[in-house]
Amino acid sequence: MRQALYLLMMLAGIVTMGCEPTMDLPPGFVEVNRDDGEYDMRAVSADGVVVGVRSEPNPKQGGLEFWAKAVEKELAGRRGYALSAREDMGPAINPDGVLMTFDVTKQATDFRYLVAVFVRFQKVVIAEAGGPTDAVEPIEA
């Protein structure tokens, strides 16, 4: 899947044990202010594509499938996104992760949202990339 290749490149710098999640920015992106505290790292392109990494506590040590299902339920169940693909990233990435692709149409514009979920001990790390579908697709290759 082409989305996986792009997101895997984006995630190359993600998650080292005990450290704040980070990522290497794709070409054409600039980091944006993260004063709101919601994201550990967030960047935007001139085409309106946003990429970000955030982490959440995992005090009960929920597994990868639990957190992937929770993210899917939030996006598909509550926010109206349609899950169009789901892929286990397996041992190609450490830790294992799940990559999901969602699509939605808002105000006559199609949007694509890629979400990768990783569980690392007491943290859930979520990497996201999204924007207008026609702007997201060219960077997936």
Backbone as a printed PyTorch tensor [residue, N CA C, xyz], in Angstrom:
tensor([[[  0.8420,  -1.1820,   0.0000],
         [  0.0000,   0.0000,   0.0000],
         [  0.8840,   1.2420,   0.0000]],

        [[  0.6110,   2.1720,  -0.9200],
         [  1.4430,   3.3660,  -1.0530],
         [  1.3840,   4.2540,   0.1770]],

        [[  0.2280,   4.3510,   0.8310],
         [  0.1380,   5.1620,   2.0420],
         [  1.1280,   4.6710,   3.0890]],

        [[  1.2670,   3.3690,   3.2030],
         [  2.1650,   2.8050,   4.2120],
         [  3.6000,   3.2190,   3.9400]],

        [[  4.0080,   3.2310,   2.6910],
         [  5.3820,   3.6200,   2.3740],
         [  5.6520,   5.0560,   2.7840]],

        [[  4.7360,   5.9490,   2.4810],
         [  4.9220,   7.3510,   2.8720],
         [  4.9650,   7.4910,   4.3900]],

        [[  3.9950,   6.8740,   5.0470],
         [  3.9360,   7.0270,   6.4960],
         [  5.1300,   6.3710,   7.1710]],

        [[  5.6010,   5.2570,   6.6310],
         [  6.7820,   4.6310,   7.2120],
         [  7.9880,   5.5560,   7.1160]],

        [[  8.1390,   6.2540,   5.9940],
         [  9.2380,   7.2200,   5.8770],
         [  9.0670,   8.3200,   6.9110]],

        [[  7.8570,   8.8040,   7.0620],
         [  7.5900,   9.8710,   8.0190],
         [  7.8760,   9.4180,   9.4470]],

        [[  7.6510,   8.1410,   9.7070],
         [  7.7900,   7.6320,  11.0680],
         [  9.2040,   7.1670,  11.3960]],

        [[ 10.1310,   7.3350,  10.4880],
         [ 11.4850,   6.8110,  10.6870],
         [ 12.1080,   7.2970,  11.9860]],

        [[ 11.8020,   8.5040,  12.3970],
         [ 12.3970,   9.0330,  13.6210],
         [ 11.5270,   8.8960,  14.8430]],

        [[ 10.4870,   8.0700,  14.7710],
         [  9.5180,   8.0370,  15.8710],
         [  9.9750,   7.1450,  17.0160]],

        [[  9.6740,   7.5330,  18.1840],
         [  9.6840,   6.7540,  19.4120],
         [ 10.9960,   6.0400,  19.7250]],

        [[ 11.7550,   6.6170,  20.5880],
         [ 12.8360,   5.8780,  21.2240],
         [ 12.4390,   5.7320,  22.6770]],

        [[ 12.8470,   4.6550,  23.2880],
         [ 12.3920,   4.3700,  24.6510],
         [ 12.6400,   5.5410,  25.5860]],

        [[ 11.5620,   5.9440,  26.2760],
         [ 11.6820,   6.9790,  27.2880],
         [ 11.8030,   8.3840,  26.7470]],

        [[ 11.6980,   8.5680,  25.4350],
         [ 11.8610,   9.9010,  24.8530],
         [ 10.5430,  10.3920,  24.2800]],

        [[ 10.4600,  11.7070,  24.1100],
         [  9.2930,  12.3170,  23.4910],
         [  9.2400,  11.9080,  22.0250]],

        [[  8.0490,  11.5480,  21.5080],
         [  7.9440,  11.1830,  20.1040],
         [  8.3610,  12.3390,  19.2020]],

        [[  9.0580,  12.0230,  18.1430],
         [  9.4590,  13.0110,  17.1450],
         [  9.3050,  12.3790,  15.7780]],

        [[  9.4750,  13.1770,  14.7400],
         [  9.4750,  12.6240,  13.3940],
         [ 10.3300,  13.5020,  12.5080]],

        [[ 10.8580,  12.9020,  11.4540],
         [ 11.5710,  13.6530,  10.4370],
         [ 10.5200,  14.2390,   9.5080]],

        [[ 10.6030,  15.5420,   9.2540],
         [  9.5990,  16.1880,   8.4110],
         [  9.7790,  15.7980,   6.9530]],

        [[  8.6750,  15.5010,   6.2730],
         [  8.7540,  15.2850,   4.8310],
         [  9.1430,  16.5940,   4.1450]],

        [[  9.7260,  16.5400,   2.9440],
         [ 10.0590,  17.7720,   2.2170],
         [  8.8110,  18.6250,   1.9970]],

        [[  8.9500,  19.9420,   2.1040],
         [  7.8430,  20.8600,   1.8660],
         [  6.9730,  21.1290,   3.0750]],

        [[  7.3730,  20.6650,   4.2490],
         [  6.6130,  20.8820,   5.4740],
         [  7.3870,  21.7810,   6.4230]],

        [[  6.6380,  22.5690,   7.2080],
         [  7.2460,  23.3870,   8.2570],
         [  6.5460,  23.0690,   9.5710]],

        [[  7.3300,  23.0700,  10.6420],
         [  6.7600,  22.7970,  11.9570],
         [  5.8980,  23.9730,  12.3900]],

        [[  4.7670,  23.6650,  13.0140],
         [  3.8740,  24.7080,  13.5160],
         [  3.9080,  24.6980,  15.0350]],

        [[  3.4910,  25.8050,  15.6070],
         [  3.5030,  25.9990,  17.0480],
         [  2.7200,  24.8960,  17.7410]],

        [[  3.2660,  24.3940,  18.8050],
         [  2.5690,  23.3390,  19.5490],
         [  2.2840,  23.7730,  20.9780]],

        [[  1.9050,  25.0230,  21.1570],
         [  1.6100,  25.5520,  22.4880],
         [  0.3740,  24.9310,  23.1260]],

        [[ -0.5190,  24.3610,  22.3050],
         [ -1.7470,  23.7950,  22.8700],
         [ -1.4890,  22.5230,  23.6730]],

        [[ -0.3280,  21.9220,  23.5080],
         [  0.0280,  20.7380,  24.2720],
         [ -0.5870,  19.4470,  23.7790]],

        [[ -1.4400,  19.5090,  22.7560],
         [ -2.0830,  18.2960,  22.2650],
         [ -1.1150,  17.4230,  21.4690]],

        [[ -0.2060,  18.0430,  20.7190],
         [  0.7370,  17.3100,  19.8780],
         [  2.1600,  17.4860,  20.3810]],

        [[  2.9510,  16.4220,  20.2520],
         [  4.3750,  16.5090,  20.5500],
         [  5.1130,  17.1550,  19.3840]],

        [[  4.5680,  16.9930,  18.1840],
         [  5.1560,  17.5520,  16.9730],
         [  4.0480,  17.6820,  15.9470]],

        [[  4.0110,  18.8240,  15.2490],
         [  2.9910,  19.0400,  14.2190],
         [  3.5830,  19.9110,  13.1280]],

        [[  3.2680,  19.5900,  11.8680],
         [  3.7950,  20.3450,  10.7350],
         [  2.7270,  20.4280,   9.6550]],

        [[  2.8750,  21.4150,   8.7740],
         [  1.8950,  21.6540,   7.7210],
         [  2.6180,  21.9570,   6.4110]],

        [[  1.9660,  21.6050,   5.2930],
         [  2.4890,  21.9530,   3.9700],
         [  1.6620,  23.1050,   3.4110]],

        [[  2.1570,  23.7220,   2.3700],
         [  1.4300,  24.8180,   1.7240],
         [  0.1270,  24.3290,   1.0950]],

        [[  0.0200,  23.0290,   0.8230],
         [ -1.1890,  22.4500,   0.2320],
         [ -2.2490,  22.0850,   1.2620]],

        [[ -1.9700,  22.3330,   2.5390],
         [ -2.9430,  22.0490,   3.5850],
         [ -2.8640,  20.6580,   4.1750]],

        [[ -1.7930,  19.9340,   3.8850],
         [ -1.5950,  18.6230,   4.4970],
         [ -0.9340,  18.8400,   5.8530]],

        [[ -1.4740,  18.1980,   6.8720],
         [ -0.9480,  18.3290,   8.2310],
         [ -0.4320,  16.9650,   8.6740]],

        [[  0.7530,  16.9430,   9.2740],
         [  1.2890,  15.7300,   9.8760],
         [  1.5610,  16.0150,  11.3430]],

        [[  1.4160,  15.0140,  12.1720],
         [  1.6460,  15.2270,  13.5930],
         [  1.9150,  13.9330,  14.3300]],

        [[  2.5160,  14.0820,  15.4860],
         [  2.7650,  12.9600,  16.3850],
         [  2.3310,  13.3890,  17.7730]],

        [[  1.6000,  12.5230,  18.4370],
         [  1.2060,  12.8030,  19.8170],
         [  1.2710,  11.5080,  20.6080]],

        [[  1.3230,  11.6600,  21.9040],
         [  1.3510,  10.4700,  22.7520],
         [  0.3410,  10.6350,  23.8740]],

        [[ -0.1740,   9.5140,  24.3050],
         [ -1.1520,   9.4640,  25.3840],
         [ -0.6620,   8.4560,  26.4150]],

        [[ -0.9990,   8.6670,  27.6820],
         [ -0.6050,   7.6820,  28.6920],
         [ -1.3220,   6.3470,  28.4780]],

        [[ -0.6730,   5.2850,  28.8470],
         [ -1.2330,   3.9420,  28.7680],
         [ -1.0580,   3.2670,  30.1330]],

        [[ -1.6840,   3.8340,  31.1840],
         [ -1.4080,   3.3520,  32.5400],
         [ -1.8360,   1.9110,  32.7900]],

        [[ -2.8490,   1.4480,  32.0870],
         [ -3.3190,   0.0670,  32.2760],
         [ -2.6630,  -0.8810,  31.2800]],

        [[ -1.7270,  -0.3640,  30.5040],
         [ -0.9770,  -1.1200,  29.5110],
         [ -1.8860,  -1.8720,  28.5360]],

        [[ -2.8450,  -1.1260,  27.9650],
         [ -3.6870,  -1.6900,  26.9200],
         [ -2.8350,  -2.0510,  25.7180]],

        [[ -3.2150,  -3.1090,  25.0250],
         [ -2.4430,  -3.5820,  23.8840],
         [ -2.7190,  -2.7950,  22.6130]],

        [[ -1.9510,  -3.1140,  21.5780],
         [ -2.0690,  -2.4310,  20.2920],
         [ -3.4770,  -2.5550,  19.7200]],

        [[ -4.0470,  -3.7510,  19.7500],
         [ -5.3810,  -3.9380,  19.1740],
         [ -6.4290,  -3.1180,  19.9160]],

        [[ -6.3220,  -3.0230,  21.2340],
         [ -7.2460,  -2.2010,  22.0210],
         [ -7.2020,  -0.7530,  21.5490]],

        [[ -5.9970,  -0.1850,  21.4500],
         [ -5.8670,   1.2260,  21.0950],
         [ -6.2130,   1.4850,  19.6330]],

        [[ -5.8700,   0.5690,  18.7410],
         [ -6.2400,   0.7390,  17.3350],
         [ -7.7590,   0.7450,  17.1910]],

        [[ -8.4250,  -0.1520,  17.9060],
         [ -9.8920,  -0.2060,  17.8600],
         [-10.5030,   1.0640,  18.4550]],

        [[ -9.9050,   1.5900,  19.5280],
         [-10.4100,   2.8230,  20.1420],
         [-10.2970,   4.0010,  19.1750]],

        [[ -9.1810,   4.0970,  18.4700],
         [ -9.0030,   5.1740,  17.4860],
         [-10.0000,   5.0020,  16.3480]],

        [[-10.1370,   3.7750,  15.8510],
         [-11.0880,   3.5070,  14.7720],
         [-12.5130,   3.8630,  15.1870]],

        [[-12.8990,   3.4840,  16.3870],
         [-14.2550,   3.7750,  16.8680],
         [-14.4820,   5.2810,  16.9830]],

        [[-13.4990,   6.0070,  17.4770],
         [-13.6220,   7.4670,  17.5960],
         [-13.8020,   8.1130,  16.2240]],

        [[-12.9550,   7.7310,  15.2680],
         [-13.0080,   8.3760,  13.9550],
         [-14.1950,   7.9120,  13.1210]],

        [[-14.4200,   6.6060,  13.0600],
         [-15.5020,   6.0880,  12.2260],
         [-16.8530,   6.1950,  12.9230]],

        [[-16.8760,   5.9270,  14.2080],
         [-18.1420,   5.9090,  14.9240],
         [-18.6520,   7.2740,  15.3190]],

        [[-17.7610,   8.1250,  15.7910],
         [-18.1970,   9.4160,  16.3290],
         [-17.9760,  10.5860,  15.3800]],

        [[-16.9580,  10.5170,  14.5520],
         [-16.6330,  11.6770,  13.7090],
         [-17.0460,  11.5180,  12.2510]],

        [[-17.5580,  10.3510,  11.8880],
         [-18.1000,  10.1730,  10.5500],
         [-17.1020,   9.8480,   9.4570]],

        [[-15.8750,   9.4810,   9.8120],
         [-14.8890,   9.0810,   8.8120],
         [-15.1630,   7.6460,   8.3910]],

        [[-14.8610,   7.3210,   7.1440],
         [-15.0180,   5.9520,   6.6550],
         [-13.6480,   5.2860,   6.6140]],

        [[-13.5220,   4.1410,   7.2840],
         [-12.2710,   3.3890,   7.2490],
         [-12.1440,   2.7500,   5.8750]],

        [[-11.0990,   3.1080,   5.1260],
         [-10.9280,   2.5490,   3.7860],
         [ -9.8040,   1.5240,   3.7140]],

        [[ -8.9100,   1.5120,   4.6990],
         [ -7.8360,   0.5110,   4.7150],
         [ -7.2790,   0.3910,   6.1260]],

        [[ -6.8220,  -0.8010,   6.4340],
         [ -6.1640,  -1.0540,   7.7250],
         [ -5.0560,  -2.0590,   7.4660]],

        [[ -3.8830,  -1.7840,   8.0060],
         [ -2.7260,  -2.6230,   7.7220],
         [ -1.8580,  -2.7480,   8.9720]],

        [[ -1.4970,  -3.9700,   9.3140],
         [ -0.5370,  -4.1810,  10.3940],
         [  0.8490,  -3.8970,   9.8450]],

        [[  1.6190,  -3.0920,  10.5780],
         [  2.9560,  -2.7470,  10.1120],
         [  4.0010,  -3.7310,  10.6010]],

        [[  3.6640,  -4.5500,  11.5670],
         [  4.5150,  -5.6390,  11.9950],
         [  5.9500,  -5.2710,  12.2940]],

        [[  6.8600,  -6.2230,  12.0980],
         [  8.2430,  -6.0240,  12.5140],
         [  9.0380,  -5.0440,  11.6490]],

        [[  8.4630,  -4.5110,  10.5830],
         [  9.1790,  -3.5050,   9.7890],
         [  9.4330,  -2.2540,  10.6090]],

        [[  8.6160,  -2.0370,  11.6020],
         [  8.7420,  -0.8770,  12.4910],
         [  8.8500,  -1.4320,  13.9050]],

        [[  9.6130,  -0.7990,  14.7150],
         [  9.6970,  -1.2060,  16.1190],
         [  9.2870,  -0.0180,  16.9600]],

        [[  8.2190,  -0.0600,  17.7060],
         [  7.3780,  -1.2150,  17.9760],
         [  6.3940,  -1.4790,  16.8450]],

        [[  5.7340,  -2.6530,  16.8970],
         [  4.6950,  -2.9670,  15.9230],
         [  3.6470,  -1.8640,  15.9380]],

        [[  2.9910,  -1.6810,  14.8020],
         [  1.9670,  -0.6540,  14.7190],
         [  0.8540,  -1.0610,  13.7810]],

        [[ -0.1930,  -0.2690,  13.7930],
         [ -1.3230,  -0.4390,  12.8880],
         [ -1.4910,   0.8650,  12.1320]],

        [[ -1.6140,   0.7770,  10.8100],
         [ -1.8430,   1.9380,   9.9570],
         [ -3.2630,   1.8740,   9.4260]],

        [[ -4.0180,   2.9560,   9.6380],
         [ -5.3940,   3.0280,   9.1460],
         [ -5.5420,   4.2390,   8.2330]],

        [[ -6.3240,   4.0700,   7.1770],
         [ -6.6310,   5.1560,   6.2540],
         [ -8.1270,   5.4190,   6.3290]],

        [[ -8.4770,   6.6760,   6.5290],
         [ -9.8720,   7.0970,   6.6150],
         [-10.1400,   8.1360,   5.5370]],

        [[-11.3720,   8.1610,   5.0380],
         [-11.8010,   9.1610,   4.0690],
         [-13.0920,   9.7990,   4.5530]],

        [[-13.2520,  11.0780,   4.2250],
         [-14.4570,  11.8120,   4.5850],
         [-14.6370,  12.9490,   3.5870]],

        [[-15.8780,  13.3390,   3.3560],
         [-16.1740,  14.5040,   2.5270],
         [-16.8140,  15.5570,   3.4140]],

        [[-16.2310,  16.7550,   3.3920],
         [-16.7600,  17.8830,   4.1650],
         [-16.8400,  19.0870,   3.2440]],

        [[-18.0010,  19.6980,   3.2040],
         [-18.2370,  20.8830,   2.3830],
         [-17.7440,  20.6670,   0.9530]],

        [[-18.1360,  19.5400,   0.3560],
         [-17.8480,  19.1690,  -1.0230],
         [-16.3610,  18.9480,  -1.3070]],

        [[-15.5470,  18.7660,  -0.2790],
         [-14.1240,  18.4770,  -0.4560],
         [-13.8210,  17.1230,   0.1680]],

        [[-13.0990,  16.2800,  -0.5810],
         [-12.6930,  14.9710,  -0.0730],
         [-11.4040,  15.1110,   0.7310]],

        [[-11.3840,  14.4650,   1.8950],
         [-10.2100,  14.4810,   2.7640],
         [ -9.7590,  13.0510,   3.0370]],

        [[ -8.4660,  12.8790,   3.1650],
         [ -7.8720,  11.5920,   3.5370],
         [ -7.0970,  11.7860,   4.8280]],

        [[ -7.2000,  10.8010,   5.7270],
         [ -6.5760,  10.8910,   7.0380],
         [ -5.8820,   9.5670,   7.3180]],

        [[ -4.5690,   9.5760,   7.4640],
         [ -3.7830,   8.3900,   7.7780],
         [ -3.4200,   8.4290,   9.2530]],

        [[ -3.6210,   7.3340,   9.9480],
         [ -3.3180,   7.2670,  11.3780],
         [ -2.5260,   5.9930,  11.6450]],

        [[ -1.3790,   6.1490,  12.2780],
         [ -0.5900,   4.9970,  12.7190],
         [ -0.6060,   4.9790,  14.2410]],

        [[ -0.8790,   3.8230,  14.8090],
         [ -0.9580,   3.6710,  16.2620],
         [  0.1300,   2.6920,  16.7030]],

        [[  0.8830,   3.1050,  17.7060],
         [  1.9330,   2.2740,  18.2990],
         [  1.7180,   2.2450,  19.8030]],

        [[  2.0400,   1.1410,  20.4410],
         [  2.0090,   1.0720,  21.8990],
         [  3.4210,   0.7700,  22.3590]],

        [[  3.9120,   1.6440,  23.2050],
         [  5.2660,   1.4830,  23.7440],
         [  5.1750,   1.5580,  25.2540]],

        [[  5.0690,   0.4140,  25.8990],
         [  5.0000,   0.3080,  27.3530],
         [  3.8620,   1.1620,  27.9010]],

        [[  4.1560,   2.2570,  28.5770],
         [  3.1040,   3.0600,  29.1940],
         [  2.7130,   4.2580,  28.3430]],

        [[  2.9890,   4.2130,  27.0380],
         [  2.5890,   5.2850,  26.1260],
         [  1.9460,   4.7100,  24.8770]],

        [[  0.9400,   5.4120,  24.4090],
         [  0.3480,   5.1450,  23.1070],
         [  0.8160,   6.2880,  22.2190]],

        [[  1.4580,   5.9640,  21.1110],
         [  1.9580,   6.9860,  20.1940],
         [  1.1030,   6.9330,  18.9380]],

        [[  0.6070,   8.1110,  18.5330],
         [ -0.2560,   8.2160,  17.3630],
         [  0.3910,   9.1850,  16.3870]],

        [[  0.6580,   8.7050,  15.1770],
         [  1.1950,   9.5460,  14.1080],
         [  0.0790,   9.7430,  13.0930]],

        [[ -0.0950,  10.9890,  12.6440],
         [ -1.2110,  11.3250,  11.7700],
         [ -0.7250,  12.1080,  10.5580]],

        [[ -1.3930,  11.9180,   9.4430],
         [ -1.1770,  12.7360,   8.2530],
         [ -2.5340,  12.8840,   7.5870]],

        [[ -2.9050,  14.0970,   7.2370],
         [ -4.2080,  14.2820,   6.6260],
         [ -4.3320,  15.6010,   5.9150]],

        [[ -5.3250,  15.6640,   5.0460],
         [ -5.6070,  16.8810,   4.3120],
         [ -6.4790,  16.5630,   3.1200]],

        [[ -6.6490,  17.5390,   2.2290],
         [ -7.4280,  17.2810,   1.0190],
         [ -6.8370,  16.0850,   0.2660]],

        [[ -7.6950,  15.1700,  -0.1680],
         [ -7.2300,  13.9370,  -0.8020],
         [ -6.2870,  14.2070,  -1.9590]],

        [[ -6.5970,  15.1950,  -2.7930],
         [ -5.7220,  15.4610,  -3.9400],
         [ -4.3540,  15.9890,  -3.5200]],

        [[ -4.2320,  16.5350,  -2.3190],
         [ -2.9330,  16.9940,  -1.8170],
         [ -2.1990,  15.8820,  -1.0810]],

        [[ -2.9330,  14.9610,  -0.4730],
         [ -2.2980,  13.8590,   0.2610],
         [ -1.7670,  12.8120,  -0.7090]],

        [[ -2.5130,  12.4650,  -1.7390],
         [ -2.1180,  11.3920,  -2.6480],
         [ -0.7510,  11.5780,  -3.2980]],

        [[ -0.3880,  12.7780,  -3.7820],
         [  0.9280,  12.8880,  -4.4300],
         [  2.1040,  12.5810,  -3.5120]],

        [[  1.9850,  12.8200,  -2.2180],
         [  3.1210,  12.5740,  -1.3390],
         [  3.1590,  11.1470,  -0.8300]],

        [[  2.1720,  10.3280,  -1.2000],
         [  2.1510,   8.9440,  -0.7430],
         [  3.1270,   8.0770,  -1.5190]],

        [[  3.4220,   8.4340,  -2.7370],
         [  4.2600,   7.5820,  -3.5940],
         [  5.6800,   7.4990,  -3.0930]]])
